[in-house]
Amino acid sequence: MKEISFCPYCSAPSHKLLNYHEDMVFCRDCNTFFRLNLVELKCPKCEHTKIEDSDFPSPDGQVILQCKHCKKMFTAKDLIEK
């Protein structure tokens, strides 16, 4: 399982989180159980999964993601929709 660095509900640091099973996590600060579902995004152009955050923001403030294989850039919204 990938490491999680904070609780998505109360922003408690990772040392307050307890891992149950493979995808179940419990936060000791807010007493909340939640599941981690990892989503693997593929580049629509070259089908590679090596996608990272770009240093270039879009003019309207959206997050820009870049495929490290073909260097194509997408907004996070467009990539998730595809």
MOPAC internal coordinates of N, CA, C and O (Angstrom, degrees):
PM7 1SCF
backbone

  N    0.0000 0     0.00 0     0.00 0    0    0    0
  C    1.4508 1     0.00 0     0.00 0    1    0    0
  C    1.5176 1   109.41 1     0.00 0    2    1    0
  O    1.2310 1   120.52 1   -36.43 1    3    2    1
  N    1.3003 1   116.62 1   143.57 1    3    2    1
  C    1.4538 1   121.50 1   177.22 1    5    3    2
  C    1.5192 1   109.96 1   -69.63 1    6    5    3
  O    1.2310 1   120.90 1   -25.31 1    7    6    5
  N    1.3075 1   115.88 1   154.69 1    7    6    5
  C    1.4610 1   120.91 1   178.44 1    9    7    6
  C    1.5241 1   109.92 1   -78.57 1   10    9    7
  O    1.2310 1   120.92 1   -41.46 1   11   10    9
  N    1.3113 1   115.85 1   138.54 1   11   10    9
  C    1.4584 1   121.73 1   174.24 1   13   11   10
  C    1.5186 1   106.50 1  -110.90 1   14   13   11
  O    1.2310 1   120.04 1   -44.67 1   15   14   13
  N    1.3289 1   117.52 1   135.33 1   15   14   13
  C    1.4598 1   120.48 1  -173.32 1   17   15   14
  C    1.5299 1   114.16 1  -100.67 1   18   17   15
  O    1.2310 1   119.92 1   170.15 1   19   18   17
  N    1.3363 1   117.75 1    -9.85 1   19   18   17
  C    1.4680 1   120.11 1   178.92 1   21   19   18
  C    1.5237 1   109.95 1  -161.32 1   22   21   19
  O    1.2310 1   121.21 1   -17.80 1   23   22   21
  N    1.3208 1   115.30 1   162.20 1   23   22   21
  C    1.4621 1   121.48 1   177.12 1   25   23   22
  C    1.5341 1   108.86 1   -78.48 1   26   25   23
  O    1.2310 1   119.42 1   -48.22 1   27   26   25
  N    1.3268 1   118.71 1   131.78 1   27   26   25
  C    1.4646 1   120.02 1   179.67 1   29   27   26
  C    1.5298 1   113.26 1   -72.42 1   30   29   27
  O    1.2310 1   119.89 1   166.94 1   31   30   29
  N    1.3275 1   117.82 1   -13.06 1   31   30   29
  C    1.4701 1   120.84 1  -178.68 1   33   31   30
  C    1.5159 1   113.04 1   -95.24 1   34   33   31
  O    1.2310 1   120.15 1   137.91 1   35   34   33
  N    1.3367 1   117.33 1   -42.09 1   35   34   33
  C    1.4674 1   119.18 1  -175.28 1   37   35   34
  C    1.5236 1   113.25 1  -124.05 1   38   37   35
  O    1.2310 1   119.78 1  -179.15 1   39   38   37
  N    1.3269 1   118.02 1     0.85 1   39   38   37
  C    1.4689 1   124.34 1   179.63 1   41   39   38
  C    1.5260 1   113.78 1    64.64 1   42   41   39
  O    1.2310 1   120.11 1  -156.24 1   43   42   41
  N    1.3130 1   117.39 1    23.76 1   43   42   41
  C    1.4686 1   120.87 1   176.16 1   45   43   42
  C    1.5320 1   108.63 1   -65.97 1   46   45   43
  O    1.2310 1   119.77 1   -35.47 1   47   46   45
  N    1.3374 1   118.04 1   144.53 1   47   46   45
  C    1.4640 1   120.98 1  -179.58 1   49   47   46
  C    1.5268 1   112.07 1   -67.27 1   50   49   47
  O    1.2310 1   121.13 1   -13.85 1   51   50   49
  N    1.3149 1   115.44 1   166.15 1   51   50   49
  C    1.4624 1   121.54 1  -172.53 1   53   51   50
  C    1.5235 1   114.44 1   -61.55 1   54   53   51
  O    1.2310 1   119.25 1   153.38 1   55   54   53
  N    1.3384 1   119.03 1   -26.62 1   55   54   53
  C    1.4659 1   119.25 1  -179.76 1   57   55   54
  C    1.5316 1   112.12 1   -71.35 1   58   57   55
  O    1.2310 1   119.59 1   170.94 1   59   58   57
  N    1.3246 1   118.39 1    -9.06 1   59   58   57
  C    1.4616 1   122.76 1   175.72 1   61   59   58
  C    1.5268 1   112.22 1   -93.01 1   62   61   59
  O    1.2310 1   119.98 1   178.52 1   63   62   61
  N    1.3291 1   117.64 1    -1.48 1   63   62   61
  C    1.4530 1   122.14 1  -176.76 1   65   63   62
  C    1.5242 1   110.73 1  -102.63 1   66   65   63
  O    1.2310 1   120.86 1   -43.91 1   67   66   65
  N    1.3227 1   115.96 1   136.09 1   67   66   65
  C    1.4600 1   122.38 1   177.92 1   69   67   66
  C    1.5167 1   109.16 1  -113.75 1   70   69   67
  O    1.2310 1   120.34 1   -50.56 1   71   70   69
  N    1.3204 1   116.95 1   129.44 1   71   70   69
  C    1.4665 1   121.41 1   178.64 1   73   71   70
  C    1.5172 1   110.60 1   -87.05 1   74   73   71
  O    1.2310 1   120.96 1   -54.73 1   75   74   73
  N    1.3175 1   115.78 1   125.27 1   75   74   73
  C    1.4501 1   122.97 1   170.91 1   77   75   74
  C    1.5181 1   106.72 1  -111.52 1   78   77   75
  O    1.2310 1   119.73 1   -30.11 1   79   78   77
  N    1.2703 1   118.11 1   149.89 1   79   78   77
  C    1.4665 1   122.79 1   178.43 1   81   79   78
  C    1.5228 1   110.57 1    39.35 1   82   81   79
  O    1.2310 1   120.47 1    26.37 1   83   82   81
  N    1.3107 1   116.71 1  -153.63 1   83   82   81
  C    1.4631 1   120.34 1  -176.98 1   85   83   82
  C    1.5254 1   113.11 1   -87.74 1   86   85   83
  O    1.2310 1   120.23 1   144.98 1   87   86   85
  N    1.3285 1   117.17 1   -35.02 1   87   86   85
  C    1.4604 1   119.12 1  -174.28 1   89   87   86
  C    1.5279 1   113.75 1  -126.24 1   90   89   87
  O    1.2310 1   119.53 1  -170.91 1   91   90   89
  N    1.3199 1   118.50 1     9.09 1   91   90   89
  C    1.4658 1   122.27 1  -178.04 1   93   91   90
  C    1.5317 1   109.50 1  -105.30 1   94   93   91
  O    1.2310 1   120.98 1   -47.20 1   95   94   93
  N    1.3319 1   115.74 1   132.80 1   95   94   93
  C    1.4643 1   122.14 1  -179.03 1   97   95   94
  C    1.5240 1   108.80 1  -130.24 1   98   97   95
  O    1.2310 1   120.44 1   -35.74 1   99   98   97
  N    1.3291 1   116.77 1   144.26 1   99   98   97
  C    1.4629 1   122.49 1   176.66 1  101   99   98
  C    1.5240 1   108.68 1  -120.75 1  102  101   99
  O    1.2310 1   120.71 1   -48.59 1  103  102  101
  N    1.3289 1   116.24 1   131.41 1  103  102  101
  C    1.4596 1   121.69 1   176.75 1  105  103  102
  C    1.5149 1   108.96 1   -97.40 1  106  105  103
  O    1.2310 1   120.23 1   -56.94 1  107  106  105
  N    1.3352 1   117.17 1   123.06 1  107  106  105
  C    1.4602 1   121.86 1  -178.92 1  109  107  106
  C    1.5291 1   111.97 1   -76.28 1  110  109  107
  O    1.2310 1   119.80 1   161.08 1  111  110  109
  N    1.3301 1   117.99 1   -18.92 1  111  110  109
  C    1.4710 1   120.28 1   178.98 1  113  111  110
  C    1.5215 1   112.47 1   -77.00 1  114  113  111
  O    1.2310 1   120.20 1   129.88 1  115  114  113
  N    1.3269 1   117.23 1   -50.12 1  115  114  113
  C    1.4698 1   120.36 1  -176.72 1  117  115  114
  C    1.5270 1   112.64 1  -104.29 1  118  117  115
  O    1.2310 1   120.26 1  -175.72 1  119  118  117
  N    1.3509 1   117.11 1     4.28 1  119  118  117
  C    1.4701 1   122.40 1   178.48 1  121  119  118
  C    1.5249 1   112.52 1    53.52 1  122  121  119
  O    1.2310 1   120.95 1  -132.71 1  123  122  121
  N    1.3241 1   115.78 1    47.29 1  123  122  121
  C    1.4532 1   121.55 1  -177.29 1  125  123  122
  C    1.5216 1   110.74 1  -120.52 1  126  125  123
  O    1.2310 1   120.81 1   -45.26 1  127  126  125
  N    1.3304 1   116.05 1   134.74 1  127  126  125
  C    1.4605 1   121.63 1   170.34 1  129  127  126
  C    1.5195 1   107.87 1   -93.29 1  130  129  127
  O    1.2310 1   120.35 1   -38.98 1  131  130  129
  N    1.3246 1   116.93 1   141.02 1  131  130  129
  C    1.4577 1   120.28 1   173.59 1  133  131  130
  C    1.5212 1   109.50 1  -149.99 1  134  133  131
  O    1.2310 1   121.38 1   -21.25 1  135  134  133
  N    1.3271 1   114.97 1   158.75 1  135  134  133
  C    1.4617 1   121.61 1  -179.58 1  137  135  134
  C    1.5218 1   110.04 1  -105.43 1  138  137  135
  O    1.2310 1   121.83 1   -34.46 1  139  138  137
  N    1.3100 1   114.11 1   145.54 1  139  138  137
  C    1.4555 1   120.29 1   173.92 1  141  139  138
  C    1.5166 1   108.47 1  -103.83 1  142  141  139
  O    1.2310 1   120.80 1   -61.74 1  143  142  141
  N    1.2890 1   116.08 1   118.26 1  143  142  141
  C    1.4572 1   121.36 1   175.41 1  145  143  142
  C    1.5182 1   107.30 1  -115.88 1  146  145  143
  O    1.2310 1   120.46 1   -75.42 1  147  146  145
  N    1.3140 1   116.73 1   104.58 1  147  146  145
  C    1.4461 1   121.02 1  -179.56 1  149  147  146
  C    1.5185 1   109.72 1   -78.01 1  150  149  147
  O    1.2310 1   121.35 1   -45.73 1  151  150  149
  N    1.3125 1   115.02 1   134.27 1  151  150  149
  C    1.4559 1   121.34 1   179.90 1  153  151  150
  C    1.5243 1   107.42 1  -111.64 1  154  153  151
  O    1.2310 1   120.72 1   -54.46 1  155  154  153
  N    1.3153 1   116.23 1   125.54 1  155  154  153
  C    1.4539 1   120.17 1   178.35 1  157  155  154
  C    1.5209 1   108.53 1   -99.23 1  158  157  155
  O    1.2310 1   120.77 1   -66.20 1  159  158  157
  N    1.3225 1   116.13 1   113.80 1  159  158  157
  C    1.4575 1   121.04 1  -178.90 1  161  159  158
  C    1.5213 1   109.86 1   -88.71 1  162  161  159
  O    1.2310 1   120.83 1   -39.07 1  163  162  161
  N    1.3362 1   116.02 1   140.93 1  163  162  161
  C    1.4571 1   121.56 1   176.77 1  165  163  162
  C    1.5173 1   109.05 1  -115.48 1  166  165  163
  O    1.2310 1   121.39 1   -37.56 1  167  166  165
  N    1.3077 1   114.94 1   142.44 1  167  166  165
  C    1.4600 1   120.69 1   176.84 1  169  167  166
  C    1.5272 1   108.55 1   -66.56 1  170  169  167
  O    1.2310 1   119.72 1   -52.68 1  171  170  169
  N    1.3335 1   118.15 1   127.32 1  171  170  169
  C    1.4686 1   120.20 1   179.38 1  173  171  170
  C    1.5263 1   113.13 1   -65.44 1  174  173  171
  O    1.2310 1   120.49 1   157.75 1  175  174  173
  N    1.3242 1   116.66 1   -22.25 1  175  174  173
  C    1.4627 1   119.94 1  -177.88 1  177  175  174
  C    1.5288 1   112.43 1   -84.53 1  178  177  175
  O    1.2310 1   120.02 1   131.54 1  179  178  177
  N    1.3537 1   117.56 1   -48.46 1  179  178  177
  C    1.4651 1   119.64 1  -173.26 1  181  179  178
  C    1.5260 1   114.04 1  -118.89 1  182  181  179
  O    1.2310 1   119.55 1   178.14 1  183  182  181
  N    1.3389 1   118.46 1    -1.86 1  183  182  181
  C    1.4685 1   124.29 1   176.53 1  185  183  182
  C    1.5339 1   114.51 1    69.74 1  186  185  183
  O    1.2310 1   119.17 1  -169.67 1  187  186  185
  N    1.3208 1   119.20 1    10.33 1  187  186  185
  C    1.4657 1   120.69 1   176.89 1  189  187  186
  C    1.5295 1   109.80 1   -81.21 1  190  189  187
  O    1.2310 1   120.58 1   -21.91 1  191  190  189
  N    1.3240 1   116.50 1   158.09 1  191  190  189
  C    1.4644 1   121.48 1  -176.29 1  193  191  190
  C    1.5279 1   112.47 1  -107.44 1  194  193  191
  O    1.2310 1   119.60 1  -174.77 1  195  194  193
  N    1.3029 1   118.38 1     5.23 1  195  194  193
  C    1.4635 1   121.85 1  -179.55 1  197  195  194
  C    1.5354 1   108.30 1   -86.22 1  198  197  195
  O    1.2310 1   121.04 1   -96.31 1  199  198  197
  N    1.3430 1   115.61 1    83.69 1  199  198  197
  C    1.4626 1   121.59 1  -177.97 1  201  199  198
  C    1.5198 1   108.16 1  -118.10 1  202  201  199
  O    1.2310 1   120.86 1   -49.36 1  203  202  201
  N    1.3256 1   115.96 1   130.64 1  203  202  201
  C    1.4625 1   121.01 1  -177.53 1  205  203  202
  C    1.5205 1   110.50 1  -131.39 1  206  205  203
  O    1.2310 1   121.56 1   -15.22 1  207  206  205
  N    1.3186 1   114.61 1   164.78 1  207  206  205
  C    1.4578 1   121.46 1   177.59 1  209  207  206
  C    1.5264 1   109.11 1   -69.27 1  210  209  207
  O    1.2310 1   120.80 1   -47.62 1  211  210  209
  N    1.3167 1   116.08 1   132.38 1  211  210  209
  C    1.4517 1   121.34 1   178.09 1  213  211  210
  C    1.5278 1   109.11 1   -86.31 1  214  213  211
  O    1.2310 1   120.43 1   -24.58 1  215  214  213
  N    1.2999 1   116.79 1   155.42 1  215  214  213
  C    1.4645 1   121.08 1   177.35 1  217  215  214
  C    1.5184 1   111.66 1   -82.41 1  218  217  215
  O    1.2310 1   120.21 1   174.45 1  219  218  217
  N    1.3258 1   117.21 1    -5.55 1  219  218  217
  C    1.4564 1   121.54 1  -176.49 1  221  219  218
  C    1.5241 1   111.00 1   -99.01 1  222  221  219
  O    1.2310 1   119.25 1   -64.25 1  223  222  221
  N    1.3305 1   119.04 1   115.75 1  223  222  221
  C    1.4706 1   119.87 1   176.01 1  225  223  222
  C    1.5283 1   109.94 1   -78.75 1  226  225  223
  O    1.2310 1   120.78 1   -25.84 1  227  226  225
  N    1.3152 1   116.11 1   154.16 1  227  226  225
  C    1.4608 1   119.19 1   176.49 1  229  227  226
  C    1.5257 1   108.69 1   -80.59 1  230  229  227
  O    1.2310 1   120.05 1   -19.37 1  231  230  229
  N    1.3341 1   117.51 1   160.63 1  231  230  229
  C    1.4749 1   120.09 1  -179.66 1  233  231  230
  C    1.5282 1   114.10 1   -59.34 1  234  233  231
  O    1.2310 1   120.29 1   149.10 1  235  234  233
  N    1.3502 1   117.05 1   -30.90 1  235  234  233
  C    1.4615 1   119.48 1  -179.44 1  237  235  234
  C    1.5276 1   112.43 1   -94.62 1  238  237  235
  O    1.2310 1   119.66 1  -170.46 1  239  238  237
  N    1.3329 1   118.25 1     9.54 1  239  238  237
  C    1.4583 1   121.70 1   173.62 1  241  239  238
  C    1.5135 1   115.90 1    90.58 1  242  241  239
  O    1.2310 1   119.51 1  -175.82 1  243  242  241
  N    1.3273 1   118.54 1     4.18 1  243  242  241
  C    1.4568 1   120.55 1   179.57 1  245  243  242
  C    1.5260 1   110.54 1   -75.33 1  246  245  243
  O    1.2310 1   120.96 1   -24.55 1  247  246  245
  N    1.3221 1   115.77 1   155.45 1  247  246  245
  C    1.4602 1   122.16 1   177.21 1  249  247  246
  C    1.5249 1   108.42 1   -74.83 1  250  249  247
  O    1.2310 1   120.74 1   -45.61 1  251  250  249
  N    1.3234 1   116.19 1   134.39 1  251  250  249
  C    1.4583 1   121.71 1   177.94 1  253  251  250
  C    1.5271 1   108.40 1  -107.23 1  254  253  251
  O    1.2310 1   120.74 1   -51.36 1  255  254  253
  N    1.3353 1   116.20 1   128.64 1  255  254  253
  C    1.4601 1   122.60 1   177.57 1  257  255  254
  C    1.5227 1   108.27 1  -111.35 1  258  257  255
  O    1.2310 1   120.96 1   -33.06 1  259  258  257
  N    1.3411 1   115.77 1   146.94 1  259  258  257
  C    1.4533 1   120.37 1  -177.21 1  261  259  258
  C    1.5212 1   110.85 1  -128.48 1  262  261  259
  O    1.2310 1   120.97 1   -45.35 1  263  262  261
  N    1.3295 1   115.75 1   134.65 1  263  262  261
  C    1.4568 1   121.50 1   173.95 1  265  263  262
  C    1.5288 1   107.32 1   -75.37 1  266  265  263
  O    1.2310 1   120.17 1   -54.08 1  267  266  265
  N    1.3149 1   117.27 1   125.92 1  267  266  265
  C    1.4613 1   121.03 1  -177.87 1  269  267  266
  C    1.5212 1   112.17 1   -78.20 1  270  269  267
  O    1.2310 1   120.08 1   168.79 1  271  270  269
  N    1.3321 1   117.44 1   -11.21 1  271  270  269
  C    1.4630 1   120.33 1   179.09 1  273  271  270
  C    1.5226 1   111.36 1   -87.30 1  274  273  271
  O    1.2310 1   120.26 1   125.16 1  275  274  273
  N    1.3434 1   117.12 1   -54.84 1  275  274  273
  C    1.4662 1   120.35 1  -176.89 1  277  275  274
  C    1.5309 1   113.33 1  -101.37 1  278  277  275
  O    1.2310 1   120.08 1   175.08 1  279  278  277
  N    1.3274 1   117.44 1    -4.92 1  279  278  277
  C    1.4759 1   124.58 1   177.75 1  281  279  278
  C    1.5314 1   113.83 1    68.70 1  282  281  279
  O    1.2310 1   119.62 1  -168.27 1  283  282  281
  N    1.3314 1   118.33 1    11.73 1  283  282  281
  C    1.4736 1   121.98 1   177.66 1  285  283  282
  C    1.5231 1   109.28 1   -71.81 1  286  285  283
  O    1.2310 1   120.20 1   -39.14 1  287  286  285
  N    1.3353 1   117.23 1   140.86 1  287  286  285
  C    1.4590 1   122.05 1  -179.83 1  289  287  286
  C    1.5238 1   110.15 1  -110.19 1  290  289  287
  O    1.2310 1   121.37 1   -37.14 1  291  290  289
  N    1.3443 1   114.97 1   142.86 1  291  290  289
  C    1.4572 1   122.45 1   179.39 1  293  291  290
  C    1.5191 1   108.51 1  -138.38 1  294  293  291
  O    1.2310 1   120.30 1   -28.16 1  295  294  293
  N    1.3267 1   117.02 1   151.84 1  295  294  293
  C    1.4591 1   118.65 1   168.65 1  297  295  294
  C    1.5211 1   106.76 1   -74.19 1  298  297  295
  O    1.2310 1   120.40 1   -27.97 1  299  298  297
  N    1.3037 1   116.85 1   152.03 1  299  298  297
  C    1.4629 1   121.05 1  -179.58 1  301  299  298
  C    1.5285 1   110.44 1   -58.67 1  302  301  299
  O    1.2310 1   120.37 1   140.50 1  303  302  301
  N    1.3090 1   116.90 1   -39.50 1  303  302  301
  C    1.4670 1   120.77 1  -179.95 1  305  303  302
  C    1.5176 1   111.83 1   -62.28 1  306  305  303
  O    1.2310 1   120.27 1   134.50 1  307  306  305
  N    1.3428 1   117.08 1   -45.50 1  307  306  305
  C    1.4584 1   120.97 1  -179.88 1  309  307  306
  C    1.5301 1   111.69 1   -65.02 1  310  309  307
  O    1.2310 1   120.28 1   139.27 1  311  310  309
  N    1.3172 1   117.07 1   -40.73 1  311  310  309
  C    1.4619 1   120.78 1  -178.24 1  313  311  310
  C    1.5176 1   111.70 1   -67.64 1  314  313  311
  O    1.2310 1   120.18 1   139.79 1  315  314  313
  N    1.3179 1   117.26 1   -40.21 1  315  314  313
  C    1.4548 1   120.57 1   179.82 1  317  315  314
  C    1.5277 1   111.08 1   -69.25 1  318  317  315
  O    1.2310 1   120.09 1   143.65 1  319  318  317
  N    1.3250 1   117.43 1   -36.35 1  319  318  317
  C    1.4622 1   121.23 1   177.93 1  321  319  318
  C    1.5225 1   111.60 1   -65.98 1  322  321  319
  O    1.2310 1   120.01 1   145.49 1  323  322  321
  N    1.3207 1   117.59 1   -34.51 1  323  322  321
  C    1.4659 1   120.79 1  -178.78 1  325  323  322
  C    1.5006 1   109.31 1   -80.37 1  326  325  323
  O    1.2310 1   120.10 1   180.00 1  327  326  325

